[in-house]
Amino acid sequence: MATLVMGNPGLGMRETIEPDSQHEAIRPDAASTGTRTDSEIMQAVAAGDETGFTYLVEKYHRPIVHFLFRMVHSEAVAEELAQEVFLRVYRARTSYRAEAKFSTWLYRIATNLAANHARDSKSERESQRVELDAVDPVTGMTTEVADRTPDIEHRMVREERMAAIRREVDRLPERQRMAVLMHKYQEMDYRQIGEVLQLSESATKSLLFRAYRTLRESLRDFL
């Protein structure tokens, strides 16, 4: 039975491809991937380059999990959805067309899965800890680790501000929230965000303008 082990150990996912011969995933050779674009690597994956797929998973796994965590507020669910993202990428490998950047196509899959999860899940979300290196969706800054001699008052103010930002971003309409996360957290430009959300560049600018205006108004006591 030929089994392809997809991704790094953090993904923990396996998929049987065809009953042929035993095959183990090989770590990607940096020399073979470094000179190619992600789209070219994905096209090679479609032609049977399993090493290239491992490279793409290792490159995008952490950013995708962080992006999904900001959408679903659960580390476990974010990891689960990330596995599904890469499974869908692998299953769609033969139909992939490099009409947009690979990362745009990848985030479109992640965005659709996160949106479906949010619509389907009506129960209360479990409160999960935020990773210390997770980037704030509005400020683009990482949550700071307390100093060796922490100023408790300043730390409480900072935590209150971060909590307020997360709360107000969560209250944005779905498309606005996704656009803000992609713009601030993933540093995607208007064109890339528009491709993911299937909007024109001007419509994307307008969407983000409305989102940031709402955030400035709701967070004026913290800015």
The 8 nearest C-alpha neighbors of each residue, nearest first, counted from 0:
[[1, 18, 19, 20, 21, 2, 17, 15],
 [2, 0, 21, 20, 19, 22, 18, 17],
 [1, 3, 15, 22, 16, 0, 14, 4],
 [4, 2, 14, 5, 24, 15, 23, 13],
 [5, 3, 13, 24, 2, 23, 6, 14],
 [6, 4, 13, 3, 12, 53, 7, 24],
 [5, 7, 53, 56, 10, 57, 4, 8],
 [6, 8, 9, 10, 57, 5, 56, 11],
 [9, 7, 11, 10, 6, 12, 5, 4],
 [10, 8, 7, 11, 6, 78, 60, 12],
 [11, 9, 8, 12, 7, 82, 6, 78],
 [10, 12, 8, 9, 13, 7, 6, 5],
 [13, 11, 10, 5, 4, 14, 82, 6],
 [14, 12, 4, 5, 3, 15, 11, 2],
 [13, 15, 3, 16, 2, 4, 12, 5],
 [14, 16, 2, 17, 3, 1, 13, 0],
 [17, 15, 2, 14, 1, 3, 18, 0],
 [16, 18, 1, 19, 15, 0, 2, 20],
 [19, 17, 0, 1, 20, 16, 15, 2],
 [18, 20, 1, 0, 17, 21, 16, 2],
 [19, 21, 1, 0, 22, 18, 2, 17],
 [20, 22, 1, 0, 2, 23, 19, 18],
 [23, 21, 1, 2, 20, 3, 24, 0],
 [22, 24, 3, 25, 4, 2, 21, 1],
 [23, 25, 4, 3, 26, 22, 50, 5],
 [24, 26, 50, 27, 23, 53, 49, 28],
 [25, 27, 50, 28, 24, 53, 54, 51],
 [28, 26, 50, 54, 29, 25, 51, 53],
 [27, 29, 31, 30, 26, 32, 50, 54],
 [30, 28, 32, 31, 33, 27, 54, 34],
 [29, 31, 28, 33, 32, 34, 27, 35],
 [30, 32, 28, 29, 33, 34, 27, 35],
 [33, 31, 29, 35, 30, 34, 28, 40],
 [32, 34, 29, 30, 35, 31, 36, 28],
 [33, 35, 32, 36, 31, 30, 29, 37],
 [36, 34, 32, 33, 39, 40, 37, 31],
 [35, 37, 39, 38, 40, 34, 32, 33],
 [36, 38, 40, 39, 101, 41, 35, 55],
 [39, 37, 41, 101, 36, 40, 97, 42],
 [40, 38, 42, 36, 41, 37, 35, 43],
 [39, 41, 37, 43, 38, 42, 51, 44],
 [42, 40, 44, 38, 43, 39, 37, 45],
 [41, 43, 45, 39, 44, 40, 38, 46],
 [42, 44, 46, 40, 41, 45, 48, 39],
 [45, 43, 48, 41, 47, 46, 42, 49],
 [46, 44, 93, 92, 42, 43, 47, 41],
 [45, 47, 43, 44, 48, 42, 93, 92],
 [46, 48, 44, 45, 49, 43, 50, 51],
 [49, 47, 44, 43, 50, 51, 46, 52],
 [48, 50, 52, 51, 44, 47, 53, 24],
 [51, 49, 27, 53, 52, 48, 25, 26],
 [52, 50, 54, 49, 53, 48, 40, 44],
 [51, 53, 55, 49, 54, 50, 44, 56],
 [54, 52, 6, 50, 56, 51, 55, 57],
 [53, 55, 51, 57, 52, 27, 56, 58],
 [56, 54, 58, 52, 57, 53, 59, 51],
 [57, 55, 6, 53, 60, 59, 58, 54],
 [56, 58, 54, 55, 60, 59, 7, 6],
 [57, 59, 55, 56, 60, 54, 61, 62],
 [60, 58, 56, 62, 57, 61, 63, 55],
 [59, 61, 63, 56, 57, 62, 58, 64],
 [60, 62, 64, 63, 59, 65, 58, 57],
 [63, 61, 65, 59, 64, 60, 66, 185],
 [62, 64, 66, 60, 65, 61, 59, 67],
 [63, 65, 67, 61, 66, 77, 62, 81],
 [66, 64, 68, 62, 63, 67, 61, 69],
 [65, 67, 63, 69, 64, 68, 62, 70],
 [66, 68, 70, 64, 77, 69, 65, 63],
 [69, 67, 65, 72, 77, 71, 70, 66],
 [70, 68, 67, 66, 72, 71, 65, 180],
 [69, 71, 67, 68, 72, 113, 66, 177],
 [70, 72, 68, 73, 69, 67, 77, 113],
 [73, 71, 68, 69, 70, 127, 74, 124],
 [72, 74, 76, 75, 71, 127, 68, 77],
 [75, 73, 77, 76, 68, 78, 72, 127],
 [74, 76, 78, 77, 73, 79, 80, 68],
 [75, 77, 79, 73, 78, 74, 80, 71],
 [78, 76, 74, 68, 67, 80, 79, 75],
 [79, 77, 81, 75, 76, 80, 64, 74],
 [78, 80, 76, 82, 77, 81, 75, 83],
 [79, 81, 83, 77, 82, 78, 76, 84],
 [82, 80, 84, 78, 83, 79, 64, 77],
 [83, 81, 79, 80, 85, 84, 10, 86],
 [82, 84, 80, 86, 81, 85, 87, 79],
 [85, 83, 81, 87, 82, 86, 109, 80],
 [86, 84, 88, 87, 82, 83, 89, 81],
 [85, 87, 83, 89, 88, 84, 90, 82],
 [88, 86, 90, 84, 85, 89, 91, 83],
 [87, 89, 85, 91, 86, 90, 92, 84],
 [90, 88, 92, 86, 87, 91, 85, 52],
 [89, 91, 87, 88, 92, 86, 93, 85],
 [90, 92, 88, 89, 94, 93, 87, 95],
 [93, 91, 45, 89, 95, 94, 90, 88],
 [92, 94, 45, 95, 91, 46, 90, 42],
 [93, 95, 91, 92, 96, 45, 90, 42],
 [96, 94, 92, 93, 91, 97, 42, 45],
 [95, 97, 98, 94, 42, 99, 38, 93],
 [98, 96, 99, 38, 95, 100, 101, 42],
 [97, 99, 96, 100, 101, 95, 38, 104],
 [100, 98, 97, 101, 103, 104, 194, 96],
 [101, 99, 103, 102, 38, 104, 97, 98],
 [100, 102, 38, 104, 103, 37, 105, 99],
 [101, 103, 105, 100, 104, 106, 37, 99],
 [104, 102, 100, 106, 105, 101, 195, 191],
 [103, 105, 107, 101, 102, 106, 108, 100],
 [106, 104, 102, 108, 103, 107, 101, 109],
 [107, 105, 109, 103, 108, 104, 110, 102],
 [106, 108, 195, 110, 104, 105, 109, 111],
 [109, 107, 111, 105, 106, 110, 112, 84],
 [110, 108, 106, 112, 107, 111, 84, 113],
 [111, 109, 107, 113, 112, 108, 106, 114],
 [110, 112, 114, 108, 113, 109, 115, 107],
 [111, 113, 115, 109, 114, 110, 116, 108],
 [114, 112, 116, 110, 115, 111, 109, 117],
 [113, 115, 117, 111, 116, 112, 110, 118],
 [116, 114, 112, 118, 113, 117, 119, 111],
 [115, 117, 113, 119, 114, 118, 120, 112],
 [118, 116, 114, 120, 115, 119, 113, 71],
 [119, 117, 115, 116, 120, 114, 121, 113],
 [120, 118, 116, 117, 115, 121, 114, 122],
 [119, 121, 117, 118, 122, 116, 123, 115],
 [122, 120, 119, 123, 118, 117, 124, 116],
 [123, 121, 120, 124, 125, 119, 117, 118],
 [124, 122, 125, 121, 120, 126, 72, 117],
 [125, 123, 122, 126, 72, 73, 71, 120],
 [124, 126, 127, 123, 73, 72, 122, 71],
 [125, 127, 124, 128, 73, 72, 123, 129],
 [128, 126, 73, 125, 129, 72, 74, 124],
 [127, 129, 130, 126, 74, 73, 72, 131],
 [130, 128, 131, 127, 133, 132, 74, 142],
 [131, 129, 133, 132, 128, 142, 134, 65],
 [130, 132, 142, 133, 129, 143, 144, 141],
 [131, 133, 130, 141, 142, 134, 143, 129],
 [134, 132, 130, 131, 141, 135, 142, 129],
 [135, 133, 141, 140, 139, 136, 132, 184],
 [134, 136, 139, 140, 138, 137, 141, 133],
 [137, 135, 184, 180, 183, 139, 138, 134],
 [138, 136, 135, 139, 183, 164, 179, 184],
 [137, 139, 140, 135, 136, 183, 134, 141],
 [138, 140, 135, 134, 137, 136, 183, 184],
 [141, 139, 138, 134, 135, 142, 136, 137],
 [140, 142, 134, 132, 133, 135, 143, 139],
 [143, 141, 131, 132, 133, 140, 144, 134],
 [142, 144, 141, 145, 131, 132, 140, 146],
 [143, 145, 146, 142, 131, 132, 141, 147],
 [144, 146, 149, 143, 147, 154, 148, 150],
 [147, 145, 149, 148, 144, 150, 143, 154],
 [146, 148, 149, 145, 144, 150, 151, 143],
 [149, 147, 146, 150, 145, 151, 154, 144],
 [150, 148, 146, 151, 145, 147, 154, 153],
 [149, 151, 153, 152, 154, 148, 146, 145],
 [152, 150, 154, 153, 149, 155, 156, 148],
 [151, 153, 155, 154, 150, 156, 157, 149],
 [154, 152, 156, 155, 150, 151, 157, 149],
 [153, 155, 151, 157, 152, 156, 158, 150],
 [154, 156, 158, 152, 157, 153, 159, 151],
 [157, 155, 159, 153, 154, 158, 160, 152],
 [158, 156, 154, 160, 159, 155, 153, 161],
 [159, 157, 155, 161, 160, 156, 162, 154],
 [158, 160, 156, 162, 157, 161, 155, 163],
 [159, 161, 163, 157, 158, 162, 221, 156],
 [162, 160, 158, 164, 163, 159, 157, 165],
 [161, 163, 159, 165, 160, 164, 158, 166],
 [164, 162, 166, 160, 161, 165, 167, 159],
 [165, 163, 161, 167, 166, 162, 168, 160],
 [166, 164, 168, 162, 163, 167, 169, 161],
 [165, 167, 163, 169, 164, 168, 162, 170],
 [166, 168, 170, 164, 169, 165, 163, 214],
 [167, 169, 165, 170, 171, 166, 176, 164],
 [170, 168, 166, 167, 171, 165, 176, 70],
 [171, 169, 167, 168, 166, 172, 176, 173],
 [170, 172, 176, 168, 169, 175, 173, 167],
 [173, 171, 175, 174, 176, 170, 169, 210],
 [172, 174, 176, 175, 177, 171, 114, 169],
 [175, 173, 177, 176, 172, 178, 196, 206],
 [174, 176, 178, 172, 177, 173, 210, 171],
 [175, 177, 173, 179, 171, 174, 178, 172],
 [178, 176, 174, 180, 175, 179, 181, 173],
 [177, 179, 175, 181, 176, 180, 182, 174],
 [178, 180, 182, 176, 181, 177, 183, 175],
 [181, 179, 184, 177, 136, 183, 178, 182],
 [180, 182, 185, 178, 179, 184, 187, 183],
 [183, 181, 186, 187, 179, 180, 185, 184],
 [184, 182, 186, 136, 180, 139, 181, 179],
 [183, 185, 136, 180, 181, 186, 139, 182],
 [184, 186, 181, 187, 183, 182, 180, 66],
 [187, 185, 182, 183, 184, 181, 188, 180],
 [186, 188, 182, 185, 181, 191, 192, 189],
 [187, 189, 191, 190, 192, 182, 186, 181],
 [190, 188, 192, 191, 200, 193, 203, 204],
 [189, 191, 193, 200, 192, 188, 194, 199],
 [192, 190, 194, 193, 188, 189, 187, 103],
 [191, 193, 195, 189, 194, 190, 196, 188],
 [194, 192, 198, 190, 196, 197, 191, 195],
 [195, 193, 197, 191, 192, 196, 190, 198],
 [194, 196, 107, 192, 193, 197, 103, 191],
 [197, 195, 193, 198, 194, 192, 107, 174],
 [198, 196, 194, 193, 195, 199, 192, 107],
 [199, 197, 193, 196, 202, 203, 194, 200],
 [198, 200, 202, 201, 193, 203, 197, 190],
 [199, 201, 203, 190, 202, 193, 189, 204],
 [200, 202, 204, 203, 199, 205, 198, 189],
 [203, 201, 205, 199, 204, 200, 198, 206],
 [204, 202, 206, 200, 201, 205, 193, 189],
 [205, 203, 201, 207, 206, 202, 208, 200],
 [204, 206, 208, 202, 203, 207, 209, 201],
 [207, 205, 203, 209, 204, 208, 202, 175],
 [208, 206, 210, 204, 209, 205, 211, 203],
 [209, 207, 205, 211, 210, 206, 204, 212],
 [208, 210, 212, 206, 207, 211, 213, 205],
 [209, 211, 207, 213, 208, 212, 175, 206],
 [212, 210, 214, 208, 213, 209, 215, 207],
 [211, 213, 209, 215, 214, 210, 208, 216],
 [212, 214, 216, 210, 211, 215, 217, 209],
 [213, 215, 211, 217, 216, 212, 218, 210],
 [216, 214, 212, 218, 213, 219, 217, 211],
 [215, 217, 213, 214, 219, 218, 212, 211],
 [216, 218, 214, 215, 219, 213, 167, 220],
 [219, 217, 215, 221, 220, 216, 214, 222],
 [220, 218, 222, 221, 216, 215, 217, 214],
 [219, 221, 218, 222, 217, 216, 215, 160],
 [220, 222, 218, 219, 160, 163, 164, 217],
 [221, 219, 220, 218, 215, 160, 216, 217]]
